[in-house]
Amino acid sequence: MKVNQPALYSLLKQIAAAPHRLMFFIGAFQVIAAMAWWTAWLLATRWQLWSMPQPAVWAGWMHAIVMQYQMLPPFMFGFLLTVFPRWMGLPSVPRSTYVMVGACLFGGEVLTLIGLFSHALVLDAGIWLTLLGWCIGVSVLWRLISRESGRTWHAISCASALTLGLCGLALFAIYLLVPQQPVLAFIAIKFGGFGLLLPIFFTVCHRMVPFFAAAVVPGYKSWRPMWLLGAFWVLVLTHLALELVHGYAWLWMSDLPMAALTGFMAWKWWPRTRVTPPLVRVLLIGFAWMPIAFVLYAGQSLWYAYSGVYAFDRGPAHALFVGFFGSLMVAMVTRVTQGHSGRPLQLGVIPAITFVALQLVAVVRVAADLMPDKMAWQAVAAIGWLLAFLPWVLRSAWIYLTPRSDGKPG
């Protein structure tokens, strides 16, 4: 079949018209691809429905690495490479720069996923290519911060989280060279959750949720004091440090205050109106998973301190990862996609269905670790993730492949 080169070039140019368009398109692919491998592995392992090769690195670790360092980062880089110049009043990031970041992130995950089915060297190449994309993206964001005349603490917070994430990914890349040091993989996984993802999501919520609400709710009073950001960093770094030294009996000391802090924020942010626009409602419901997750973490820690039993396994972590990160990914990406594609700031049917379905998936995955047959319920949750996200991914991809509905560039 002969490829229409002008049409292909036009399509690629359309995808690369703006950082968020390119990165969100890549992220949409990875939302399905990353979980498809994990779902297949769970089904093969639990019920032997087919034969799955065991990757060079334990599958559970690879699931954590792929989800934290490859699936979610395109959304984060796409958003931050778009908004950093706007926050700071600087020129937009050149297309050649963000295309290079996107190419490395996309190629890195593709090679990693292929490597999970084939040779370890392919997997290694995928991680190292991903690391290259991270290095370029993080350096660009810090360069923007250095050029700013003032000081934007949200930008500094996000760039600091990405730097911790870069360190975590680098440690995992080193672990691939020296597999006799599994502590490097352990540190990388913990850095991904509490050094990278949680600070990024919290910081973006702190800045954007009140802004989004004020844009659509008449009379809404924006509330985002900067002391919240400082208190959060103290608590999250305390949690991370305790995780790294296996201080599970003491995690409640950071997690109870974190639950109280974020619960108070959710209460303050909820509009005091009879009708809350759906696009704001899903943001606030997604954020509410954070205090829920830390109540679970604190309860797990207190029970461990009392009984010596590490109950509930990965339930609290998945309240955070599926409930908080997953819900806010749908809510935030939908909001940005609608606004930056010239469409009305409305949730829409498909994103609403995806969001509701994801709430059920989060509940199933959290509860799975209480069930007698944990892996079976994990597989059910993984299938639910794919079914929930597929229509949202297809709709989002179609938007990124087509021009803005208002005819404007970007």
N, C-alpha and C positions, 0 to 999 in steps of 0.2 A: 504494500500500500504506500502510495506516495504522500509524503507529509506536506501540507500547505505551509511553507515556511513563513510567509507574511502573516498568516493567521496565527501561527504558533508564536511568532515574535510579538504580535499584538496582545495575545493572551498573557504571555510572560510579563510584558510591560504593564499590563493592567494589574496583575497580581503584585508587582513590585512598585506600584504607584505611591505607597506610603508604608512606613515601618509596620504599623498595626495590621495592614491588609496582608502583607507577606507573612508576618510571623503568626498571625491568627490562622491563616490558611494552613501553615505548617503544623501549628498546634492542633487544629481540627483533625488532621490526618493522624497525628500521634495519639490523640485521645482514644481512637478506635484501635490503632495498630498495637499500642503498648498493652492495652487490656485484652486484646484478642489473643496475644501470645500467652498471657497469664491464665486466661480462661481455659485455653486449650491444655495448658500444663496441669491445671487443677483437675479437669475432666479426665485427662489421661492417667493422672496419678491416683485419683480416687476410684474410678470405675474401669480403668484400663480399656477405654473405648477405642483407643488407638495407641500407637507407639510414639513416644516423644523422647528425643535425645536429651540426656541430662547435660545442661550447659557446664562449661568449665568452672564457673562460679556457681555456688548453691543458688537454686532458682529463687528462693525467698529473698536473698540479698539482691539478686538482679532485679526482681520486681520492685524493691524499694529504690534502687538506684535509677532505674528507667523512669519510674513515675516521678521521682523528685528532681532529677537532674536533666531529664530529656523530655518528658511529656509536658510538664507545666511551664518550664522556662521560656518557650517561644511566646506564650501569652504574656509573660512578665516582661521580656525584652521588647516585645512589640508595643506594649503599653508605655513602658518607660522611655524607650527611644523616641516615642511620639510626644510624650508630655514633658520630659525634662526641658527641652528648649522652650516650651510654652511657659513652664513654671518660672524659668529664669530669664525670659526675654531674649533668647539667643536664636541664631539661625537654625533651621532644621538640620538634622543629621543627613549627610550626603547619601544618595541612593546606593552608591557603590559600597559604602561602609555597612549599611544594614543588610544589603543583599549578601555580603560576605558572611556576616553573622548567621543569617538565615540558612545559607547554603551549608555551613558547617554543622549547624544544629540538625538540619534535615538529614544530611548525609551521615552524620554521626549516629542518629537513631536507626536509620536504615541498616547501616553496617552492624550495629549492635544486635538488632533483631535477627539479621541473617546469621551473625556469629552465634546466637543462641541455638541455632539449628545445625551449625557446621563447625568450622575450626576456631579454636580459641584466638588465633591471630586476627581473625576478622572481627571478633568481639573487641579485642584490644584496640584495633584500629578505629572502631566506632567510638570508643570512650575517648581516645586521644583526639580524634577529630572534633568531638563534642567539646572537649577541653579547650581546643583552639578557638572555637566559636565563642565560648565563655570568656576567654582572655581578651578577645577583640571587643566584645560587647561591654564588659566591665571597664576596660580601659577608656572606651569612648565616653561612658557615663561619668567617670571620674574626671575626664578632661573637660567635660561640660561644667562640672561643679567648680573646677579650678578657674574657669573663665568667668564665672558669675561674679558680679560686683558686690552683691549682698550675700545672704546665707539662707538657703532653703533647707530647713531641717528634715523635711520629708524626703527630699532628694538624697541628703546625706544618710538618712536612715536606710533607704532602699539600697543605695550603693554599698553601704556597710554590710547589709545582709547578703548581697550578691558576692561581696568579697569573701565572706565566710563560706558561702556556697562554693565559690571557686576553690577555696582551700580544701573543702570536703571532697570535691570532685578530683582534685589533684592527688589527694591521699588515696582515693580509690584507684586512680590510674597507676600510682606507685605500687599499690597492693597487687595489681595484675602482674607486675614485674617481680614482686617478692611475695608470693602467696603463702609463704610460711609465717607471715605477719598478719593474721586475720584481724588484729586489733585496728589496723588501718581501715579495713572495710567497716568495722563497727563504728569508728569515729566518723567516717564519711556519711553513714546512714543517719547518725544522730545530728550531725551538722546540717544535713539536708532538711530535716524536719524543723529543728528548733533554732538553727543559725540562719537558715535561708528562707524557707517557705513561710513560717509563722510571722517573722518580722516583716516580710514583704507584704503579705496579705493584711496584717494589722495596720501597717503604715498607710497603705493605699485606702483601706477603710476609713482610717482616721481623717484622711484628707478629703476623700471623695464622697463618702456616704452623706455627710451633712450638705455637701455641695449639690449632689444629685437631688436630695430631698428638697432643698430650698428652691431648686429650679422648677419643680412641678407641684409643690404643695403651697398654696397661698398662706402667707403669714408664718411660714415655718421659720423658727429661730435656729440658726446654725450654731452648734456647740462642739468645739474641738480644742479645748485648752491643751497647750503643749506639754504640760506636766504629765498628761496621760501617756504620751510617747516615751518620756523619760522613765516613768514608773514601769511601763511595759518592758523596756529593755533590761532594767534591773531584774525583773522577775523571770524573763525568758532566759537570760544568761545564767541565772541561778539554777533554773530547771535544767538547762543544758549541762552545766558543770556537774550537777548531781547525777544525771544520766550517765555521764562519761566515767564517773567513779563508782557506778552501781549503787548510788545512795538512795535506793528506792524507798527505804523506810522514812526518808526525810523530804521527799518530793512535795508532800502536803504543805510544807512551809512556804513554798513558792506558788503552789497550785491553788490553794484556797484563796490567797489574795488575788491571784489572776482571775479566778472565777468571779470573785466579788467585783473586781475592777471592770471586767468586760460585761458582766451582768448589769452593772449600773449604767454603762455606756449604752447597752441595748435599750434599757428603759428610757434613758434621756433622749435617745435618737428617735424613738417611735413617735410619729406625728400625733398630736392631740386633736385630731380631726375625726369626723364620723366616717369618712371614706379616705382610705390610703391608696394611692395609685399602685397598681400591681408591680410596676418596675421598681418602686421603692420598697414595697412589701417583701419581695423576694430577697432584696439586699439585706433587709433587717432580719428576716427569718434565717438566711444563710449565716449572718453574723452571730445569731443566737446559738448556733452550734458550738461556738468557742467557749462560752461559760459552761455549757453542758459537758463538753469534753473535759474541761478542767475540774469540774465536780467529780467526774468519773476517775480522772487521774488522782485527785486527792483522796477519794474513797479507796482506791486501789492501794495507795501508799499507806494510809492509816491501817487498813486491814493487814497489810504486810508487816507493819511495825508491831501490830498486836499479836498476830498469829504466826508470822513467818511464812505465810502462804501467799504466793504471787497470783492472786485470783484475777479473773476477767481477761487475762492474757493481753491481746492486742485490741481489745474493745475500745478503750479510751483513745488509742492512736487513730482508729478508724472513724470514731466520732469526729476527730479533728480533720483527718485526711479526706474522707468521703463526705461527711456532713458539712464541715466548714469550708475546706478548700474546694471541694466539688461544687457545692451550692453557690459559693461566691464566684467561681469561675463562670458558671452559667449566667448568673445575674450580672456580673461586671462586664463580661465579654459581650453579652447581648446588649447591654446599655451602650457600650462604646461602639459596637457594630451599628446599632440603629442610628446613633448620632453622627458617626463619621461616614455613613453611607447616604446621608441626606434623607433618612426615613424618620417617621414620627417616633417620638420617645415613648413607645408603647411596648409592652412585654410580648404580645403576640401569642397565638395559640400553640405553636410548636415549642418555643422556649418554656411556656407555662407547663405543658405536658412533661417536658424533660425535667423541669425543676421538681414537679410533684413526684414523678417517678423516682428521682434521685433521693428524695426524702425517704421513700420506702426502701430503696437500696441501702441507704445509710443505716436505717434501723435494723435491717436484716443482717448487715455485716457486723454491726456492733453486737447484736444478740448472738451471732454465730458462735462466738467464743464461750457462750454459756450452754451451748447445745452438746449432746453426747457425740454427734457426728459433725465435728467442727468443719472438716474439709468439704463435706457435702453442702453445708450452708454457705461456706465461702464461695463455692462454685456457683450457687444460686445467685448470690450477690454480684458476682462477676458477670454472669449472663445478664442480670438486671441492668448493670452499668452499660453494657453494649446496647441493649434494647432501648434504654432511656436516651442515650446519647446519639444514636445513629440518625434519627430525623433532624436533630439539632445540628449535627455536623454537616449533613447534606444541605440544609438550608443555609447555614453560615458559609459553606464553601461556595455555593451559588452566588451569594452576595459579594464575596471577595473576588469572584471571577467576572463580575459585571461592573460597569461604571456606576458612579453615584447616581441615585435617582433624581437629584436636583441639578445634575449636569455640571457640578463643580469639580475641580481636580482633587485627587487624593483618594 
